[in-house]
Amino acid sequence: MKILITGAGGMLGRALGDTLSAEHDVTAVTRGDLDVTDLGRTLAALGRAKPQVVIHAGGWADVDGCERDPDRAWRVNALGSRNVAVACQEAGAACCYISTDYVFDGEKRDPYTEFDAPNPISCYGASKLAGERYVQTLTPRHWIVRSSWLFGPGGKNFVKTLLTKARAGQELRVVDDQVGSPTYTSDLARAISRLIGGPHYGIWHLTNNGACSWHRFAAAILDAAGPKGTRLEPIGSKDLQRPAPRPRNSVLRNYCWTLEGWPPLRPWGDALREYLAHPELSA
Ligand SMILES: NC(=O)c1ccc[n+]([C@@H]2O[C@H](COP(=O)([O-])OP(=O)(O)OC[C@H]3O[C@@H](n4cnc5c(N)ncnc54)[C@H](OP(=O)(O)O)[C@@H]3O)[C@@H](O)[C@H]2O)c1
């Protein structure tokens, strides 16, 4: 199958390129190759490549950055996704759009299913949801994949940042009142590979199995790979004063995946152990 990946220089984009190129004819385009905010170039790029499937992994994933610069957030995450959706439709390609747990407000007690109503509380979440809506209305053949708390090689992520700080001897304060599902980019890429193999279109929640707070995630990272004796203090979200609010609960139940009878992704702790052995994290 001919697959084009946007944002291929990003953390998830790289994992998608590595995973999918084993079985498919993959065109991996970075922002330098294709800035999706340019409709003309996006139409031309997809017209040239003639993919059967486009995985739109390009986006502005800086949650606080989006809050500070909403124009850029709407331009990239909303209008950029519209451009990709229009170009998919013109090129006859199905569209797989990568979205986020932050489309939810976090007030639900239980994990969110694909059938729960989104209600974003940040500009990032709202702009990603607008991207979902463009994809839904402009391309009938689409998969919207919501994932959360990504970690993996080749990008900025919580695991890497935490270990860098711990190894520099910094004292660590991490929030314990936000709960989610850490997800390994290569596990997500494999799940997406399965998903796009058939016409199971619609919204999908795809995360590693299990949930934890950021504080518990940090404790697991330090237990396995941190310097002995690193101090880790639990704090509340209100102590951090970040520009963008985060949902308290952003656990995504992989409900449609389960309803299809497909085996769950492995527990996040197992995936974390694999990532911790990656050379980019060696001390
Ligand atoms: N990180 C998470 O925890 C998380 C959770 C749920 C969903 N997601 C979603 O997953 C996707 C990938 O995220 P990631 O964590 O891999 O982030 P990332 O490493 O920042 O990758 C995003 C990529 O998109 C590119 N990009 C930015 N603006 C673009 C534009 N106008 N046109 C084309 N490409 C553009 C970036 O290029 P530059 O680096 O050159 O700007 C970057 O390579 C995003 O859509 C994000 O919203 C992420």
The ligand as a MOL file (V3000), in Angstrom:
LIG
                    3D

  0  0  0     0  0            999 V3000
M  V30 BEGIN CTAB
M  V30 COUNTS 48 52 0 0 0
M  V30 BEGIN ATOM
M  V30 1 N 2.9910 13.9640 22.4660 0
M  V30 2 C 1.8600 13.4980 22.9720 0
M  V30 3 O 1.7820 13.1370 24.1610 0
M  V30 4 C 0.6310 13.3770 22.1120 0
M  V30 5 C -0.5280 12.8140 22.6780 0
M  V30 6 C -1.6650 12.6660 21.8770 0
M  V30 7 C -1.6340 13.0690 20.5490 0
M  V30 8 N -0.5160 13.6330 20.0330 0 CHG=1
M  V30 9 C -0.5240 14.0540 18.6300 0
M  V30 10 O 0.3500 13.2100 17.9080 0
M  V30 11 C 0.9170 13.9100 16.8170 0
M  V30 12 C 2.4230 13.7470 16.8440 0
M  V30 13 O 2.9000 14.2890 18.0620 0
M  V30 14 P 4.3960 14.0980 18.5690 0
M  V30 15 O 4.3240 13.8640 20.0180 0
M  V30 16 O 5.1260 13.1360 17.6890 0 CHG=-1
M  V30 17 O 4.9320 15.5830 18.3830 0
M  V30 18 P 6.2310 16.1130 17.6350 0
M  V30 19 O 7.4130 15.2880 17.9580 0
M  V30 20 O 6.2770 17.5890 17.9280 0
M  V30 21 O 5.8510 15.8800 16.1230 0
M  V30 22 C 4.9800 16.7190 15.4170 0
M  V30 23 C 5.5690 16.9530 14.0630 0
M  V30 24 O 4.6690 17.7930 13.3270 0
M  V30 25 C 5.4640 18.7240 12.6190 0
M  V30 26 N 4.7090 19.9170 12.2650 0
M  V30 27 C 4.4560 21.0000 13.0360 0
M  V30 28 N 3.8110 21.9420 12.3170 0
M  V30 29 C 3.6540 21.4220 11.0680 0
M  V30 30 C 3.1110 21.9190 9.8720 0
M  V30 31 N 2.5820 23.1510 9.8080 0
M  V30 32 N 3.1470 21.1360 8.7590 0
M  V30 33 C 3.7010 19.9130 8.8030 0
M  V30 34 N 4.2520 19.3760 9.9080 0
M  V30 35 C 4.2290 20.1330 11.0340 0
M  V30 36 C 6.6150 19.0580 13.5470 0
M  V30 37 O 7.6820 19.6040 12.8180 0
M  V30 38 P 8.7200 20.6200 13.5470 0
M  V30 39 O 9.3440 19.8430 14.6590 0
M  V30 40 O 9.6420 21.0050 12.4560 0
M  V30 41 O 7.8740 21.7520 14.0550 0
M  V30 42 C 6.9320 17.6820 14.1330 0
M  V30 43 O 7.8820 16.9900 13.3450 0
M  V30 44 C 0.4380 15.3700 16.9450 0
M  V30 45 O -0.6330 15.5700 16.0740 0
M  V30 46 C -0.0420 15.4560 18.3760 0
M  V30 47 O -1.0700 16.3990 18.5120 0
M  V30 48 C 0.6340 13.7760 20.7740 0
M  V30 END ATOM
M  V30 BEGIN BOND
M  V30 1 1 1 2
M  V30 2 2 2 3
M  V30 3 1 2 4
M  V30 4 1 4 5
M  V30 5 2 4 48
M  V30 6 2 5 6
M  V30 7 1 6 7
M  V30 8 2 7 8
M  V30 9 1 8 9
M  V30 10 1 8 48
M  V30 11 1 9 10
M  V30 12 1 9 46
M  V30 13 1 10 11
M  V30 14 1 11 12
M  V30 15 1 11 44
M  V30 16 1 12 13
M  V30 17 1 13 14
M  V30 18 2 14 15
M  V30 19 1 14 16
M  V30 20 1 14 17
M  V30 21 1 17 18
M  V30 22 2 18 19
M  V30 23 1 18 20
M  V30 24 1 18 21
M  V30 25 1 21 22
M  V30 26 1 22 23
M  V30 27 1 23 24
M  V30 28 1 23 42
M  V30 29 1 24 25
M  V30 30 1 25 26
M  V30 31 1 25 36
M  V30 32 1 26 27
M  V30 33 1 26 35
M  V30 34 2 27 28
M  V30 35 1 28 29
M  V30 36 1 29 30
M  V30 37 2 29 35
M  V30 38 1 30 31
M  V30 39 2 30 32
M  V30 40 1 32 33
M  V30 41 2 33 34
M  V30 42 1 34 35
M  V30 43 1 36 37
M  V30 44 1 36 42
M  V30 45 1 37 38
M  V30 46 2 38 39
M  V30 47 1 38 40
M  V30 48 1 38 41
M  V30 49 1 42 43
M  V30 50 1 44 45
M  V30 51 1 44 46
M  V30 52 1 46 47
M  V30 END BOND
M  V30 END CTAB
M  END
